[in-house]
Amino acid sequence: MYSLLKRCTFPFLMVFLFSACSLSQLQGTNQDISSVTQFAPVTFDEAKYRQDIQTLASDAFEGRAPTTYGEKQTINYLSAAFSEMGLTGANQGSFLQAVPMVSYTASEVQQVTMAGIPMVHKQDVVLGSRNDIPQINIKGAPLVFVGYGIHAPEYNWNDYHGIDMRGKIAVILVNDPGFAHPESKRFNGKAMTYYGRWNYKFEEAARQGALGAIIVHQTKPAAYPWSVVRNSWTGPQQDLTGTSHQNLQVEGWMSLESAKNVFSKAQLDFESIAYKASLQPTQIALQHNADIHFENSASYTNSYNVVATLPGSEAASEHVIFTAHWDHLGKDPALTGDQIYNGALDNATGTAAILAMARQFTAQAKAGKPLKRSLTFIATTGEEQGLLGSRYYAANPIYPIDDTIAVINIDASNVYGRTKDFTIIGKGKSDLEEIIASAAKIQNRHTTAESRPEAGGFFRSDHFSFAKLGVPAIYARGGKQPINEQTATYKQAMQKKMQGCYHNTCDEYHADWDLSGALEDMTLFFQTAAAVANSDLRPGYYKETEFHHLRPANASQPSSN
């Protein structure tokens, strides 16, 4: 695809930064924080960035699954890179923060029937257990359809009203009612709320006392095909230790076709019932039972976050944090042919990006231009298993959460060339976005919200672990509008080449990736961190958001940026 790319003749991308000249004046005011500027040059070495991506995504790293040989390779590589830069190991001199994990492995041989219908593992259902139980042996558990499986008093919605779920298995729709009727503005309309996430549904079913919970997969509301469920939810499944008492005995997914067959056995039309459930809280006993049998094992070990700090010159106790998850899905010896889930886009690109920015901030400090506040770079583990590494850090922070000023998360960089826009996932939540919007203006770009808010992207990456505690956290990446026709042609061809590769073995490094857009995006992240770290500014959440009460913004409304 090299012929499709408009290549720069220089090995570096040169950009100019802005950061705060008088951000401290903005404390306690409603002044537009996007108006502050300062200029400083920065360069990113594209060749080094490519090398990091290619190495992390190579077969030698075996797909970077937590607690495996691939993890050892990964954390050694990252620790060595941070050490070479001269950064400080954040954990009393060590770059590693142990994250106590348990790996649950459900047998590939499973006997599952629902409403008397035999279910084929991976084809019809994907089930597991996050409990240290050697055998799952469920006989005659009643199946109960509980709509979207939501208990949300603020929305006057309770799918579990009046039901005793003890000994029963909940059958649940994916996403939330707003997806089915975005025009109604119910919940958050088309944009998924946290109630639409699979982890919430399992947690709520457990709180309701259910024996198990099974989500009905549908591609559009889930925002991914059945293959992602099959690849992501089979094999060892990690969790943080000490949480099994909160978990269901069995949890997982069933295909849409299988759900329709189960409902049909109960003389119910799935589509009609699902439509009813989108309009009002719904509970229906399906008048049939489930039998579920499989072997289960648990093993305990530590995985590791890699945490490195560049100390600030004046307010070193306050931190701006970069996050990117280093983990992916590992390898599957049962596959024919390619067995490694290399995770190049997701998320070798993001992990390599924080390395690139750490190098530039460190070089700037060595050149006599240190930042006032500290920068901390966290390469997290276990994101693919439910944000485990970031959840653990947020609950056990090396640096106090109150002194964590902002978080910038990078999860899958832009490999499709430069864009006119810049996408902020969950746009409109904090005034941290206004700084990055001003940086985008310098590049003649504008910020936009994600095109598919129904996918619930804001809840699906590591920044969310910090947002829940009130830390302004931004998750953003390259936009949808190519800079020119040549880039649009390239993007279309590359997207076709990579189609279906999310959480699949074909997510591999491509030498013909156009990374110019990724480098521009990294510049915006660099600028934003520099602006906050060189100021007294403490960003916060807007009044209309769910996190405002934890750390409010000075302004009550998002600006026009």
ZAMARGU-4260 file (C-alpha; in steps of 0.2 Angstrom, whole numbers, plus 5000, padded with zeros to 4 digits):
<rodrens>
0) 5000/5000/5000 | 5015/5012/5000 | 5009/5019/4983 | 4993/5025/4992 | 5002/5035/5005
5) 5008/5052/5004 | 5025/5050/5013 | 5035/5063/5022 | 5053/5065/5016 | 5059/5067/5034
10) 5060/5053/5047 | 5052/5063/5060 | 5035/5072/5062 | 5039/5090/5069 | 5025/5099/5078
15) 5023/5113/5090 | 5016/5112/5107 | 5005/5123/5118 | 5004/5122/5136 | 4999/5134/5150
20) 5006/5152/5152 | 4994/5157/5165 | 4982/5142/5169 | 4984/5146/5187 | 4973/5161/5185
25) 4959/5150/5180 | 4956/5142/5197 | 4939/5146/5203 | 4934/5155/5187 | 4923/5150/5172
30) 4936/5157/5160 | 4938/5146/5144 | 4953/5135/5149 | 4956/5133/5130 | 4963/5150/5128
35) 4980/5147/5135 | 4995/5145/5124 | 5014/5142/5124 | 5025/5136/5110 | 5038/5122/5111
40) 5044/5110/5098 | 5043/5091/5100 | 5048/5077/5088 | 5042/5059/5087 | 5054/5046/5079
45) 5042/5036/5068 | 5055/5022/5065 | 5057/5019/5084 | 5038/5020/5086 | 5036/5007/5073
50) 5049/4996/5080 | 5041/4996/5097 | 5024/4991/5089 | 5032/4977/5079 | 5041/4970/5093
55) 5027/4970/5106 | 5015/4962/5092 | 5028/4949/5087 | 5025/4931/5089 | 5039/4930/5101
60) 5028/4939/5114 | 5014/4926/5111 | 5000/4938/5111 | 5004/4946/5128 | 4991/4936/5139
65) 4993/4940/5158 | 5002/4927/5169 | 5010/4919/5153 | 5028/4918/5146 | 5021/4932/5134
70) 5019/4943/5150 | 5036/4941/5155 | 5043/4946/5138 | 5032/4961/5138 | 5035/4968/5156
75) 5054/4965/5154 | 5053/4975/5137 | 5043/4989/5145 | 5054/4990/5161 | 5070/4990/5151
80) 5063/5004/5140 | 5058/5015/5154 | 5074/5012/5163 | 5084/5017/5148 | 5075/5033/5147
85) 5080/5037/5165 | 5063/5036/5172 | 5059/5032/5190 | 5052/5015/5195 | 5036/5021/5204
90) 5034/5006/5216 | 5049/5010/5228 | 5061/5010/5214 | 5053/4995/5204 | 5043/4998/5188
95) 5032/4983/5193 | 5016/4984/5203 | 5010/4966/5207 | 4991/4963/5203 | 4985/4948/5212
100) 4975/4938/5199 | 4966/4921/5198 | 4964/4912/5181 | 4949/4902/5179 | 4948/4889/5165
105) 4932/4881/5160 | 4934/4864/5151 | 4931/4864/5133 | 4920/4849/5135 | 4904/4855/5142
110) 4886/4847/5143 | 4874/4861/5142 | 4855/4860/5139 | 4842/4874/5140 | 4824/4870/5139
115) 4829/4853/5134 | 4839/4859/5119 | 4857/4853/5118 | 4869/4868/5116 | 4886/4867/5107
120) 4901/4875/5116 | 4907/4890/5106 | 4894/4888/5093 | 4878/4891/5104 | 4885/4896/5121
125) 4901/4902/5129 | 4900/4898/5147 | 4912/4899/5162 | 4914/4902/5180 | 4924/4914/5190
130) 4923/4904/5206 | 4936/4892/5213 | 4925/4877/5211 | 4932/4861/5203 | 4916/4856/5194
135) 4900/4866/5189 | 4885/4854/5191 | 4869/4863/5189 | 4853/4853/5187 | 4836/4859/5183
140) 4839/4878/5186 | 4824/4888/5181 | 4827/4900/5166 | 4820/4918/5169 | 4821/4932/5156
145) 4824/4948/5165 | 4824/4960/5150 | 4840/4970/5151 | 4845/4965/5168 | 4845/4982/5175
150) 4840/4990/5192 | 4842/5008/5190 | 4831/5018/5202 | 4836/5035/5194 | 4828/5029/5178
155) 4813/5021/5188 | 4818/5004/5180 | 4820/4987/5189 | 4819/4972/5178 | 4821/4961/5194
160) 4806/4969/5203 | 4797/4956/5213 | 4808/4941/5208 | 4817/4929/5219 | 4832/4924/5209
165) 4840/4912/5221 | 4843/4896/5211 | 4838/4903/5195 | 4848/4908/5179 | 4845/4925/5172
170) 4843/4927/5153 | 4848/4945/5148 | 4848/4956/5133 | 4864/4965/5128 | 4865/4985/5129
175) 4851/4995/5137 | 4834/5001/5133 | 4840/5017/5125 | 4848/5008/5111 | 4831/5001/5105
180) 4822/5018/5106 | 4835/5032/5105 | 4822/5044/5100 | 4814/5042/5117 | 4829/5048/5127
185) 4827/5034/5139 | 4843/5031/5148 | 4855/5040/5137 | 4847/5037/5121 | 4858/5029/5108
190) 4873/5031/5119 | 4876/5016/5130 | 4876/5019/5149 | 4886/5008/5161 | 4870/4998/5163
195) 4872/4991/5146 | 4889/4984/5149 | 4891/4965/5152 | 4901/4967/5168 | 4887/4977/5176
200) 4874/4964/5170 | 4884/4950/5179 | 4887/4960/5194 | 4868/4965/5196 | 4862/4947/5193
205) 4874/4942/5207 | 4868/4955/5219 | 4850/4949/5215 | 4855/4931/5221 | 4855/4923/5204
210) 4864/4906/5202 | 4870/4912/5185 | 4867/4924/5170 | 4868/4922/5152 | 4868/4937/5140
215) 4859/4935/5123 | 4872/4940/5109 | 4866/4952/5096 | 4879/4960/5085 | 4872/4978/5083
220) 4869/4981/5101 | 4884/4972/5107 | 4895/4981/5094 | 4904/4966/5090 | 4901/4949/5081
225) 4899/4932/5089 | 4917/4928/5085 | 4923/4941/5098 | 4913/4932/5111 | 4920/4915/5106
230) 4938/4921/5105 | 4938/4932/5121 | 4928/4922/5133 | 4936/4905/5130 | 4952/4899/5138
235) 4959/4906/5154 | 4949/4920/5161 | 4957/4932/5174 | 4950/4941/5188 | 4957/4950/5203
240) 4959/4939/5218 | 4947/4940/5233 | 4932/4944/5222 | 4924/4926/5219 | 4912/4928/5233
245) 4904/4942/5223 | 4902/4931/5207 | 4889/4920/5199 | 4892/4902/5199 | 4890/4902/5180
250) 4890/4916/5167 | 4892/4919/5149 | 4883/4921/5132 | 4871/4913/5121 | 4869/4915/5102
255) 4854/4924/5096 | 4848/4909/5086 | 4849/4898/5102 | 4839/4911/5112 | 4826/4911/5099
260) 4825/4892/5100 | 4823/4893/5119 | 4810/4906/5119 | 4800/4895/5106 | 4800/4880/5117
265) 4792/4892/5130 | 4779/4897/5116 | 4786/4914/5116 | 4792/4925/5101 | 4809/4932/5106
270) 4808/4947/5095 | 4791/4952/5103 | 4797/4949/5120 | 4813/4959/5117 | 4803/4973/5110
275) 4792/4973/5126 | 4807/4973/5137 | 4814/4989/5128 | 4798/4998/5133 | 4796/4993/5151
280) 4804/4983/5165 | 4801/4964/5160 | 4802/4948/5170 | 4796/4932/5162 | 4798/4914/5169
285) 4803/4904/5153 | 4795/4888/5161 | 4810/4878/5157 | 4826/4873/5165 | 4845/4873/5162
290) 4857/4859/5165 | 4875/4864/5165 | 4890/4853/5168 | 4909/4857/5165 | 4925/4855/5174
295) 4933/4871/5181 | 4950/4875/5188 | 4958/4890/5196 | 4976/4895/5198 | 4983/4910/5207
300) 4998/4921/5203 | 5003/4939/5200 | 5002/4949/5184 | 5010/4966/5184 | 5006/4984/5179
305) 5022/4993/5173 | 5023/5010/5181 | 5036/5023/5178 | 5037/5041/5184 | 5045/5057/5178
310) 5046/5068/5193 | 5040/5086/5192 | 5051/5101/5197 | 5039/5110/5208 | 5023/5100/5212
315) 5031/5083/5211 | 5017/5075/5222 | 5004/5079/5209 | 5003/5068/5194 | 4996/5068/5176
320) 4995/5049/5171 | 4996/5041/5154 | 4988/5023/5153 | 4989/5010/5139 | 4985/4992/5142
325) 4999/4980/5137 | 4989/4964/5137 | 4980/4955/5124 | 4972/4937/5122 | 4988/4926/5121
330) 4988/4911/5110 | 4976/4896/5107 | 4985/4879/5104 | 4968/4872/5098 | 4968/4883/5083
335) 4974/4877/5066 | 4987/4888/5058 | 4990/4904/5066 | 4987/4902/5085 | 4993/4919/5091
340) 4982/4934/5095 | 4996/4947/5092 | 4986/4962/5097 | 4995/4974/5086 | 4982/4988/5084
345) 4974/4983/5101 | 4985/4988/5110 | 5003/4987/5104 | 5000/5004/5096 | 4994/5012/5112
350) 5008/5005/5123 | 5021/5010/5110 | 5013/5028/5110 | 5016/5030/5129 | 5034/5024/5127
355) 5036/5037/5113 | 5029/5051/5123 | 5039/5046/5139 | 5055/5047/5128 | 5051/5065/5123
360) 5046/5071/5140 | 5062/5064/5147 | 5072/5072/5134 | 5064/5089/5137 | 5068/5087/5156
365) 5086/5083/5152 | 5087/5098/5141 | 5082/5109/5156 | 5064/5110/5153 | 5055/5099/5166
370) 5037/5100/5169 | 5031/5107/5186 | 5020/5092/5190 | 5025/5074/5188 | 5021/5062/5174
375) 5017/5044/5177 | 5016/5031/5163 | 5006/5015/5167 | 5006/5000/5155 | 4991/4991/5163
380) 4988/4972/5163 | 4971/4963/5162 | 4961/4976/5152 | 4954/4963/5141 | 4947/4954/5156
385) 4938/4968/5163 | 4950/4983/5166 | 4959/4972/5180 | 4975/4981/5180 | 4968/4999/5181
390) 4955/4994/5193 | 4968/4987/5205 | 4979/5003/5203 | 4964/5014/5206 | 4960/5004/5222
395) 4978/5003/5227 | 4986/5018/5220 | 5005/5021/5221 | 5001/5040/5221 | 4985/5046/5230
400) 4970/5048/5219 | 4967/5065/5226 | 4984/5070/5219 | 4980/5062/5202 | 4976/5077/5192
405) 4971/5069/5175 | 4972/5053/5165 | 4975/5051/5147 | 4971/5034/5140 | 4977/5027/5123
410) 4969/5011/5117 | 4972/5008/5099 | 4981/5021/5089 | 4976/5028/5072 | 4984/5018/5058
415) 4973/5025/5044 | 4982/5041/5041 | 4979/5059/5045 | 4961/5066/5049 | 4952/5082/5049
420) 4944/5078/5066 | 4949/5070/5082 | 4937/5058/5091 | 4934/5060/5110 | 4925/5045/5117
425) 4911/5050/5128 | 4913/5068/5123 | 4906/5082/5134 | 4911/5075/5151 | 4926/5086/5158
430) 4935/5102/5154 | 4950/5092/5151 | 4943/5090/5134 | 4944/5109/5131 | 4963/5109/5131
435) 4964/5095/5119 | 4952/5104/5108 | 4963/5119/5108 | 4978/5108/5103 | 4967/5101/5089
440) 4964/5118/5082 | 4983/5121/5080 | 4982/5106/5068 | 4967/5114/5059 | 4957/5099/5067
445) 4941/5099/5077 | 4935/5087/5090 | 4920/5076/5088 | 4910/5063/5098 | 4912/5044/5093
450) 4901/5039/5079 | 4894/5024/5088 | 4890/5029/5106 | 4879/5013/5108 | 4895/5003/5109
455) 4898/5010/5126 | 4917/5014/5122 | 4918/5026/5137 | 4916/5011/5149 | 4927/4999/5140
460) 4945/5005/5143 | 4956/5009/5157 | 4952/5027/5160 | 4935/5022/5167 | 4943/5015/5182
465) 4949/5032/5186 | 4933/5042/5180 | 4923/5032/5193 | 4934/5040/5207 | 4931/5057/5200
470) 4948/5059/5191 | 4946/5068/5174 | 4950/5055/5161 | 4950/5056/5143 | 4950/5042/5130
475) 4952/5049/5112 | 4959/5044/5095 | 4960/5049/5077 | 4944/5054/5069 | 4934/5048/5054
480) 4937/5061/5041 | 4953/5058/5031 | 4963/5073/5027 | 4962/5071/5008 | 4956/5059/4995
485) 4973/5050/4994 | 4972/5046/5013 | 4953/5041/5011 | 4958/5028/4997 | 4972/5021/5008
490) 4960/5020/5023 | 4947/5011/5014 | 4960/4998/5007 | 4968/4996/5025 | 4951/4994/5033
495) 4946/4980/5021 | 4963/4971/5024 | 4960/4972/5043 | 4941/4968/5043 | 4937/4956/5056
500) 4954/4957/5065 | 4947/4964/5081 | 4951/4951/5095 | 4957/4939/5081 | 4973/4931/5076
505) 4975/4943/5061 | 4977/4959/5072 | 4995/4959/5066 | 5008/4973/5063 | 5008/4980/5045
510) 5023/4988/5038 | 5012/4998/5026 | 5002/5006/5040 | 5002/5025/5038 | 5006/5031/5056
515) 5006/5050/5052 | 4989/5051/5060 | 4994/5042/5076 | 5009/5054/5077 | 4998/5069/5076
520) 4986/5062/5089 | 5001/5058/5100 | 5005/5077/5099 | 4988/5082/5105 | 4990/5070/5120
525) 5008/5077/5123 | 5001/5095/5122 | 4987/5091/5134 | 4998/5083/5147 | 5011/5097/5146
530) 4997/5111/5148 | 4990/5102/5164 | 5007/5098/5171 | 5014/5115/5169 | 4999/5123/5178
535) 4990/5124/5194 | 4974/5119/5185 | 4963/5105/5192 | 4951/5099/5178 | 4934/5093/5183
540) 4918/5085/5177 | 4903/5095/5171 | 4887/5097/5181 | 4877/5086/5169 | 4889/5071/5171
545) 4888/5057/5183 | 4905/5061/5190 | 4902/5080/5194 | 4899/5077/5212 | 4916/5069/5214
550) 4927/5082/5206 | 4917/5097/5198 | 4923/5107/5184 | 4923/5126/5186 | 4912/5128/5171
555) 4895/5120/5172 | 4893/5117/5153 | 4905/5111/5140 | 4912/5125/5128 | 4908/5126/5110
560) 4925/5116/5107
</rodrens>
